[in-house]
Amino acid sequence: MLPWVHLGTAIVPGGGGELRLMQRGTEFVIMAGRIPLMNSRMSGSEEALATLSWDKIAKRSKPHLLIGGLGMGFTLRKALAIGTPETRVTVAELVPEVVEWAKGPLDWLFAGSLDDARAEVKVGDVGAVIAAARGTYDAILLDVDNGPDGLSRPENDRLYSNKGLGVTKAALKPGGVLAVWASEPDADFTRRLANAGFRVDEQTVRERSNGKGARHTIWLATKP
């Protein structure tokens, strides 16, 4: 068995603790403490986040998507692959080192998506990007935690609160969709989405692109 090699460390702003990029052979993992946030071998549910969101907005002219969390680029890469030439994809990534990893040891995973003219990466808090927008986005895709509980950064809790959902709703165009990735279901969050006035579609997806692995949850909340 090959040993894990520690490639880099980053401190998450706002008291989010430490991220570590680890490598074992051709496998890469980003860890939050002892919790694996993402693995280069498991991209299925992150790709589904893009695919399911796109299905909701595919007929729109010049769609603009906001992705919260760059990660290993699975959602960005898929969004660009299925999008039109007029699609715009903005990614908000809080941790500068994650962007550096994407351009360094993880470059092969991104497969040129960071150089795509349709894509823009903003280093900063996705919550601030959302709060600054009004009727701007056709879809907002959030994959910044293991679910609506602010795991990687306590301040992320506000994204999933009643007030935060109202702010996100205002940032969406009419008929726009908020998509949230989670490692497991959360009935309270489903109710909060409905109470915020969204039409809620909760989907179960697999963590691997071959349809195997653990089950994850994606909420697709459409603004009327």
C-alpha positions in Angstrom: 0.0 0.0 0.0 1.4 3.4 -1.0 1.7 5.9 1.8 -0.3 9.2 1.8 1.8 12.2 1.0 0.9 15.6 2.4 1.0 18.2 -0.4 -0.3 21.3 1.2 -2.2 23.0 4.0 -4.6 25.8 4.1 -6.5 27.7 6.9 -10.1 28.3 6.2 -11.0 32.0 7.0 -13.6 32.6 9.6 -12.6 29.8 12.0 -13.1 27.0 9.6 -10.0 25.1 10.7 -7.5 23.5 8.5 -7.6 21.9 5.0 -5.0 19.4 3.9 -4.3 18.2 0.3 -3.2 14.5 0.4 -1.9 12.2 -2.4 -1.5 8.5 -2.6 -0.4 7.4 -6.1 -3.0 8.9 -8.5 -5.6 9.4 -5.8 -6.0 12.9 -4.1 -8.1 13.8 -1.1 -8.9 17.2 0.5 -9.3 16.7 4.3 -11.0 19.0 6.8 -9.4 17.8 10.0 -10.0 14.0 10.0 -13.0 14.3 7.6 -12.5 13.7 3.9 -14.3 16.5 2.0 -13.6 15.3 -1.5 -11.8 12.5 -3.3 -10.5 12.5 -6.8 -12.0 9.0 -7.3 -15.6 10.1 -6.4 -17.1 12.7 -8.6 -20.6 11.4 -9.4 -22.6 13.4 -7.0 -20.7 16.6 -7.7 -21.3 16.1 -11.4 -25.0 15.4 -10.7 -25.2 18.8 -8.9 -24.4 20.4 -12.3 -26.5 18.1 -14.4 -29.6 18.3 -12.3 -29.3 22.1 -12.1 -28.8 22.4 -15.8 -31.9 20.3 -16.5 -33.9 23.1 -14.7 -32.5 26.0 -16.8 -31.4 24.4 -20.1 -33.9 26.3 -22.2 -32.7 29.7 -20.9 -30.9 32.2 -23.1 -27.3 33.0 -21.9 -27.6 31.2 -18.5 -25.4 32.4 -15.7 -24.5 29.9 -13.0 -22.8 30.6 -9.6 -21.0 27.7 -8.0 -20.1 28.0 -4.4 -16.9 26.0 -3.8 -14.2 25.1 -6.4 -13.2 21.8 -4.8 -11.6 19.4 -7.3 -13.5 21.0 -10.2 -16.0 18.3 -10.9 -19.1 20.6 -10.8 -17.4 23.3 -12.8 -16.1 20.9 -15.4 -19.5 19.3 -15.9 -21.3 22.6 -16.0 -19.0 23.7 -18.9 -19.3 20.4 -20.7 -23.1 20.5 -20.8 -23.6 24.2 -21.1 -24.0 26.3 -24.3 -21.4 28.6 -25.8 -23.3 31.5 -24.2 -23.2 29.9 -20.7 -21.4 31.8 -18.0 -20.1 30.0 -14.9 -18.8 32.0 -11.9 -17.1 30.1 -9.1 -16.7 31.6 -5.6 -13.9 29.9 -3.6 -13.1 31.1 -0.2 -9.7 29.5 0.3 -6.9 30.9 -2.1 -4.8 27.7 -1.7 -7.6 25.6 -3.2 -7.3 27.7 -6.3 -3.6 27.2 -6.2 -4.0 23.4 -5.9 -6.3 23.5 -8.9 -3.6 25.1 -11.0 -0.9 22.9 -9.6 -1.1 19.2 -8.5 -4.9 19.0 -9.4 -4.5 20.6 -12.8 -5.2 17.3 -14.6 -8.6 17.0 -12.9 -9.7 20.3 -14.2 -8.9 19.4 -17.8 -8.5 23.0 -18.9 -11.8 24.2 -17.4 -10.1 27.1 -15.6 -8.9 28.4 -19.0 -12.4 28.3 -20.5 -13.5 31.8 -21.4 -16.9 31.1 -20.0 -15.6 30.5 -16.5 -14.5 32.9 -13.8 -13.1 32.1 -10.4 -13.6 34.7 -7.6 -11.6 34.2 -4.5 -14.0 35.1 -1.7 -17.0 34.2 0.3 -19.9 32.9 -1.8 -22.3 34.3 0.8 -21.0 37.8 0.0 -21.2 37.2 -3.7 -24.9 36.1 -3.3 -25.7 39.0 -1.0 -24.4 41.5 -3.6 -26.6 40.1 -6.4 -30.2 40.9 -7.3 -31.9 38.8 -9.9 -28.5 37.9 -11.3 -28.2 34.1 -11.5 -30.2 31.4 -13.3 -28.8 28.8 -10.9 -26.8 28.9 -7.6 -25.0 25.6 -6.8 -23.7 25.2 -3.2 -21.1 22.6 -2.4 -19.3 24.3 0.4 -20.0 21.9 3.3 -21.1 18.3 3.9 -24.6 19.6 4.1 -26.6 22.5 5.5 -24.8 22.6 8.8 -21.7 24.7 8.2 -19.3 21.8 8.8 -16.2 23.3 7.2 -16.9 26.9 8.4 -19.4 27.9 11.1 -20.2 31.1 9.2 -21.7 29.0 6.4 -24.7 28.3 8.6 -26.1 31.6 7.5 -26.4 30.3 3.9 -28.9 27.7 5.1 -30.9 29.8 7.6 -34.3 31.3 6.9 -32.7 34.7 6.3 -29.9 33.3 4.2 -32.4 31.5 1.9 -34.3 34.7 1.5 -31.0 36.4 0.4 -30.3 33.6 -2.1 -33.8 33.7 -3.5 -33.4 37.5 -4.2 -30.1 36.7 -6.1 -31.9 34.3 -8.4 -33.8 35.3 -11.5 -37.5 34.3 -11.6 -37.6 30.5 -12.2 -34.0 30.2 -11.1 -32.8 27.3 -9.0 -30.8 26.9 -5.8 -29.1 23.5 -5.8 -27.5 22.3 -2.5 -25.3 19.2 -2.2 -25.2 17.2 1.1 -23.9 13.9 2.3 -27.2 12.9 3.7 -30.9 14.1 3.9 -32.0 16.9 6.3 -35.8 17.1 6.8 -35.5 20.5 8.6 -33.7 22.0 5.7 -36.3 20.7 3.3 -38.9 22.5 5.4 -36.9 25.7 5.5 -36.7 25.7 1.7 -40.4 25.3 1.4 -41.1 28.0 4.0 -38.8 30.3 2.1 -41.2 30.0 -0.9 -39.2 27.6 -3.1 -40.6 24.6 -5.0 -38.5 21.8 -3.6 -37.3 18.7 -5.5 -35.1 16.5 -3.4 -32.9 14.0 -5.3 -30.7 11.1 -4.1 -27.5 10.5 -6.1 -24.5 8.2 -5.9 -21.0 9.4 -5.0 -19.3 7.6 -7.9 -19.9 8.4 -11.6 -20.6 4.7 -12.3 -23.7 4.8 -10.1 -22.1 3.1 -7.1 -20.9 4.2 -3.7 -22.7 6.1 -0.9 -25.9 7.9 -1.4 -25.9 11.7 -1.3 -28.6 14.3 -1.4 -29.2 17.2 -3.7 -31.9 19.8 -3.1 -33.2 21.6 -6.2 -35.2 24.6 -5.0 -36.9 26.6 -7.7 -37.8 30.3 -7.3 -41.4 30.8 -8.5 
